[in-house]
Amino acid sequence: MTLPRIAIDAMGGDEGVRVMIEGAALARRDHDRFEFLLVGDEVRIKRALENHPNLRAASEILHCEDVVGGDEKPSRALRRAKTTSMGLAINAVKEGRAGAAVSGGNTGALMAMSKLALRTMPGIDRPALAGLMPSLEDHDVVMLDLGANTEADARNLVQFAVMGAAYSRIVNGFEKPRVRLLNIGTEETKGTEDLRNAAMALQQAGNLSLQFDGFVESDKINRGTTDVVVTDGFSGNIALKAIEGAARFVTDLLKTAFTSSFRSKVGFLVSRPATELLRHHLDPNNHNGAVFLGLNGIIVKSHGSANAVGVSNAVKVTARLLEEDLTKRIAADLGEIEAQQLGLGAK
């Protein structure tokens, strides 16, 4: 079976071409049926490919020297979509030259360009940014929205739940992921009217490929008792940054503690296997790859500071979403929602 190729914005991210190419090469070792469209400066890309003949043999280069700046306003980036590596990678998906695109560039610009070029799927009012976070169990937690929409009503939240569950079924292999809405308490009376209405709608949706388990508080997100956490982009982005900050705080605190004295250094040597496991588990590169769900095409955001392993994980996520036909799964579940007429009202 011929799979649609993946477009790589080779100029995106803090370190640009070298890391993006190295990450794509690592990913192709596990997904060698894929081909790639590498978008960026041809001279720099060819130089980077010299060390990766396996990727070079499966890639086409689309030359482009223009880059979206990390702090560039989305409105300005939109006007330059036809000349930037990010815009051309997205346009390749729109034109069918690629089945998906990966970029480590400006998140706001990537969202704006993707939504304008690809539009939302039928039945989706707003796309959502879904990411992976570590948990105490062997699987990651899917969380959305992480910043695409500052506000979300009950209808949006139900759509996010459907999309997040479809994503979790692919990346974690769950038949019916456990879905919860982020709230300030777990009682049915807690939260806004939109949260309560969304919860009621999901409880009534018996034929969906998900298990709705009510509300979850932010301190339970990573406990492993929930597979998909659903919220608006404002709350989701704050929760994500708080969790990432807490992880960095813990690792920095341990580093300081273990270097504070000779006895502490000896203790570090004894406990090093455990601390290395902790560091690996909390490393964002091992959970890299956020996807814009709800678009007519797959767009994956790699963290701007990701190393080659992080980029590789983002590309691997992209490959799996293409292999498992994420958009088709979401469309099928949305059909179930519409058929049950959940009374949330179309906009």
Order of alpha helices (4+ residues) and beta strands (2+ residues): beta-alpha-beta-alpha-alpha-beta-alpha-alpha-beta-alpha-beta-beta-alpha-beta-alpha-beta-beta-alpha-alpha-beta-beta-alpha-alpha
